């Protein structure tokens, strides 16, 4: 049993714990703190190892001994040791020791909360999002409910495609989403290659002296037929452009630039990032420049692999293909770098002529994580025929929220001034466009919606009034 330093706390003196020196009388064991007792059973007077005044414990378990004196033998000092099952001051939790947290304290309706292996966060995957999970209607904190995905797709969650599903706990099942389709002959997402598409790689660019590069059935490079490589020995050999300091007599000028420092990459190919073009900006495409101002050197969107559009030139004398259209834009299939494809190349219908989303409404203001926006007596800004998912009506106020780095979900909550108020929420992702509805809340008088987000993407949060407008606050919580 540890020896406690003498500490004065509201008239209670913590001293050495012993059978005859605690000062406790016949009342020890009744659970009440009586005169002369430091504690009694589970009644520690609200103290913990960390809050014992005058001591330097950072964690552990404080208990009361049979003489109603504090027993600090289970208290620990110094930085916490993750995995010992004791939550220390530097840890949010440790094993089954969650401190005072539970699913309910984190805003869920119930379930089993657990601790992450790093002791730096909670695993709430088994917490219940709502009491109605499983009824087929997404409500409360539910991301989804059976087939009701609130309009969310794999693409809106940041994937290239796939089939989004809903787990039994009303959270998204993203196992069917993908960043590429192995076997479709196009190297995309995390694929190194796909069929004959080797993503412009060869055995030489991979550091070998030569040989045929192939692609495996798993869309990774098959280098078994590539020749042995001496790349990295600082001697330029056949099949290598360069090797370390050996540039084989080449320099920036021989590569078509005006000057600068030529270097060699680890793949034994030239690194021209240090080369300069002395004439970039003179509106004449010189050697080493893809273009210069209006001079595109005869190139256009078609020559760059697009179906059409307007090719331009960046200030760096490289092509700007943002105005080019995808080879399949307008065929009704979402592919390539298309954000949308409505089966035509007309603008003004929600999906632009270049297959990017168009805004069909505008935000009134921007908002940020942690903001609380108060609206009172705001009328107008009604968007005629506005709808999001199955919700109709007119949006009274629309806020734009751009997601910071590291944020994966957002909760938008309404708080009404008057019990007769009825406001609903609609969330659109990527553009202020009703067809991009990712979530909506229409169940209560003042709703709260939690939705998954992609960092860097802008979401539009629309507040819609259905009855008396007395005043309403919108709070934004990011996780």
N, C-alpha and C positions, 0 to 999 in steps of 0.2 A: 504494500500500500504506500503510495507516494506521500511524501511529507509536504503539506500545503504551507505556503508562506502565509504569515499573518496579514490578513487583508480585512479592512473595515468596509462593510457593505450594508448601509442602512441599519446599523446597529448589530449586524450579524458578524461575528469574528470567526474566520475560517482558520483553524489551527490544526495541529497534529490530531489524527483520528486514532482513538484508542478506546478500550472498553470502559475506562473509568474517567476519561477526560473530556468526553463530548459534552457534558453538561445536560444531557437528555434525561428526563425523568421517566415516570411510569407511562407517559403518553407516547413514547417512541413506538412507532408501528401503527399508529392510528391514521396515518396518511395526511395529517395536518401539521403545519409548521408551528410548533409550540415553543415557548421561551426555552432557550438553551439548545435547540435543535438547528443544525445546518440544513437538514433535509429530512424527509420522512417517506420511505418507500419510493414510489415513483414521483413524489412531489419534490422537485429540485428547485422550487421557487423561480422557475423560468430560466435557470442558468444552464449553460452548456460549457464544454471544455473551452470553446473559443471566447465565451463571454465572461469567464471567471476573471474578475478585476485583479490587476496587479500581476497576473501570470501570463506566460507567453505560449500557451498552447495554440496550435493551429488546427486541431481536429481531434477526432477520437470520440469515445463514449464516456460520459460522466455518469456515475451511479452513486447510490446512497447505501452505506453499509448498515449492518444490523444495529449500530449504535447511533443511528441518525446523524452520521458525519459524512462529509463528501469523500468519495473514493475516486481519486484522479489517476489510478493506475492504468486506466484505459485511454487516457488522453495522450496525444502525440504532439511533438514540436517539430519545427522545420517544414520544408516543402512536403506536400502530400505525396504518397506513393500510390499511384494508380494501380488498382487491382487487389489492394489489401482489404477491400470491402468496407472501408471507413472513409466517409466523405470529409476531406480536409478543407481548409479555407481556400486553397488554390484550385479546388475541384468543384464542379457543379454537382457531381454525384460519383459514387463508386460502388459497383456491384448492385446489391439490393439496397444500399443506403442512398436514398434519393433526397435526403434532407426533408423538407416539408412539401415537396412537389408531388403531384399526382396528375392523372389525366384531367381530373376536374379542375385543378388549379391552373392548368394550361389552357382552359377554355373548352375542353371536350365534355361530353356528357357521361363518360365512364370509360372503363377498359383498364388495361394493364400497361403502365408506364415502365420503361426500363432505361438503363444507362448505357451510353455508347462505350465502346471498348477504350476510348481515349480519355474517359472521365470528363470530357469537355462539352457534353451535350446529352440530350435525352432522345431516346428512340420512342416516338409516339405512334409507330406504325400499328400498334394493337389498341390504340385508343379509339373509342367510338365517336364518330363525327356527329351523329344525331340519333335520337331514339327511333326515328322512322327509317333508318337505313334498311333497304331491302324492299321498300314499297314501290319501287320503280319510278319514283319522282324525286329528282335531286332538289334537296332543300337544306336549310341550316348551313353547316360547315362542310357538307358533302361535296366532293369534287364531281361525283357522278352517282348514279343509282341504277344498277342493272343496265338497261339500254339507253337511259337518259344521260348523255354526255354533255349536255348544255351547249351543244354546237362545237365542242372542242375536238380537234383532230390531231394526229401526229405532227402535221405540218405546223400547226399553231403552237405546239410544244417545242418546236425547233428542229424536228426531224425532216428528212427529205420525203418520207412517205411511210406507208404501212397502215396497220389497222389498230386503232386505239380501243381498249376494252376497259371494263370496270371490275374491280375486285369486290369480294364479298363485304369488305369493310368500307365500301363506297369511296375508295381512292382509285386513281387511274392505274390501269395495268398497261405499262408502256413496253412490255416484252415483245409485242407485235410491231412496234415502230422500228424503223431502220434509217440509216444514213446512206444507204446504197443497196442495190439489188445485185448480188453476186450471180453472174451467169447471164446478164442482159447485154454483155459485150461492151459496156461503157464503164470505165474506171471512175468511180465517184465515191464521195464520202471517205471512209477510212480504207477503201480498197487500194492495194498497191497496183493492181492491174485487173483486167477482166477480159478473158478470151484473148483476142488479138490486140486489144487496147493496152499497151504497156506504159501509158502515160508518158510517152516520149523518152522512156528509159531504155538503155542498152546495157550489154555486159560491160562496155567501156565506161559508161557513166557511173556504173556501180563499182568501178575500181579494178575491173579485170582487164586483161590484155586483149580480149576478143571473145568470139564465140556467139552462138545464138541464145538470146534470152527468151524464156518461155513464162507462161502464167499457169499456176496450179489451179485445181478445181476450187480451192478455197480463196481464190483471188489474191494470192501472194506470189511474189516472184519465185520462179523455178530457175536457179542459177547453176544447176548440175552440169550443163554443157558449156558454161562460161570457162574461158581459159585461165590458167594460173596467172596471178597478178603480182607485179612488182611495184604497184602504186604505193608510195610512201617511203621508197628508198632514196629519194632525192635525186633520182636519175630518170630523165625522160626516156621511156622505152616505146617501141612501136605500139600503137593503140592508145597512147597517152598524149594529150595536148601539152602537158607539163607535169612536173613532179617536184613539189616543194619549191626550192629556189631555182630549179632548172626550168626555164621558160622556153627552151629550144630556140633561143634567139629572137623570140617574139616580144613585142611591146604593144602599147596602146595604139600607136600609129599604124602598125602592121595589121591591127584588128579593125581599122577604119575610123579610129578616133583622132582627135587633134593632139592629144597628149594625156598626161596623167600617169598613174602607177598601175601596171598590170600585175596581177597576183595569180596564185594557183590555189584552187579549192582542194579539199581532202579527196575528192573524186578524181583528181588529176585532170581536171578541165579548167579552162581559163576563168578567172574572176575579173570581170571588166567593170565592177562597181566603182573602182577608183579612177577609171578613165574619164576624160572630159571631151566634150564637143565644143570647140571654141566658137562655133557659129550658130548654136541653138538659139533661136529667137530672131533670126534674120529672115524668116519666112521662106527659106530654101532648105529642102531636105537634103542634107549632105551625108556622106558615108558615116555610118554609126548612128544616124538618126532614122527613126521610123517615119517621122513626119516633122514639119516645122510650120506652125501657124496654118495657113490655108493650103500649104503644099503637102498633100498626102501621098506623094510619090506614086500616084496612080491607083492607090488602094481604095477600097470601099468596104462596106459592111459585108457584102457577099464574099469578097476575097478573104475576109477574116473568119469565114465559116458561118455567117449569119444569113438569114433569109432576105434581109433588107434593112432599111432604116438609114440614119445619118451618122456617118463616121466623123469624128472630130480629132483634134490634136491637143494633148495636154501641154502645159508649160515645160515639162521635162522632155518634150519632143518624142513622146511615145503616144500610141493610139489611145483614144478615149472611145470605148465601144458602148458607153451607157445608152446611146441613142439608137443602137442597133436592135433589131427584133430577132427573136429566136426562130430557128428554122421550123419549129412546129407551133409557133404562136398562132392561135386561132383555130386549132384543130379540136379544141374541147378537152384535151388531155394535159394535165399538169406535169411538165417534165423540164429537164434542164434547169436553168436559173429562173424559170417563170414563177411569179408569185400567184398568178391566177391564169385561167384560160377559159373564157366563156363562149368559145366556139366562133368568135369573130375577132377582127382587128379594128373594131370601132371604139372610139373613145367616148367618154361621157356616160357610160352605162355601168360604172362601178369597177370595170376591169379595162385598163388602158389599151391602146393599140400595140404597146410593147409588152403586154401581159404582166403589168404591175398594177397593184391595187390603187384605185382612185378614191379620194375622200368625197363622200356625198353629203357630209355635214361638217361643221367646224367647231373647234373647241372655244369656249368662252375664256378660259384661263388655264394656266398650268398648275399642277399640284405636285407635291413631293412626299417621299416616305416620311411618316411621322406628322404630317400636316393635319390640321383640323379646320375645314372650310365651313364657315357659317353663312347661311343664305336666309334672308328675311325679306319677304314682300317682293320677290323677284318674279315678274311676269314677262311674257314675251319670249323671244328667241325660240318660238315654237317652230319646229321643223315639220312642215306639212307632211302627213302620211308617214311619220317616223315610226319605225318598228325595229325590234331586235328580237331574234328568235320568234316566239309566238306572241310577243308582247306588242300591242299597238298603242297609239296615243302620241303625245307631243313631249319632247324632252325640254325641260325648263332650264337646265344648266348642264354643260358638258365640260369636263376637266381632262386635260392631257397629262399623263403620267409616264415619264421615261424611266425605265428600270435600271438602277445602278448595278455595278459589278457585284456578284456574289449573292444577289437576291433571286430566290426561286419561287416564292409565292407571295401574294398580296391579299390582304383582307380589307375590303371597303365596307364601312359600316355607317348607317344613317341613324341619327338620334333626333327625334321630333320634339318640338316644344309643346304640342297639344295632342291629346289622345285621339282626337278626331282626324288628325293628319294621316294621309296615306300616300307614301312615296315609294317608288320602286327604283331599282338599280339595273343598268344594262352596261355590260363591259364589252368593248370591241378591241381587237388586237391588230396592230400593224397600220391601220388607217381608220379614220372616222367613217365607217361604212357598215351599215346594218347587216350586210351579208357576212361580216367578220365577227359576229357575236360569239364570244367565248364563254360568257356566263351571264345570268340574269337572276334577279331576286324580285319575286312578285307575291310572296306568300303572306307577309305581315304588313303592319301599318308602316313600319320603318325597317327596311331589310338590311342584312349583312351578307356579303358574298366573298368567298375565298376562292382564288383561282391561281393556277400555275402560270408562271411568266418566264420569258426569255430575256436575259440581261441585254441592255442596249435597245430593246424594242419599245415603242411607244404604245400605250394602251389608252383608250378613251372611255371615261367613266361618266355615263349619262344618268342624271337624276330626273325622274319623271313624276309629276304630281297627278294624283287621281282624285283628291278631295281637298278639303280646306288647306290653304297655305298660310300657316301661322309662323313658320320658321323651322329650319332643319339644319343640322350639322352633319358634314361628311368627314369621317376620320379615315386616314390611310395608315395601315400597319404593314410593314414589309418584313419578310423573314428569309 
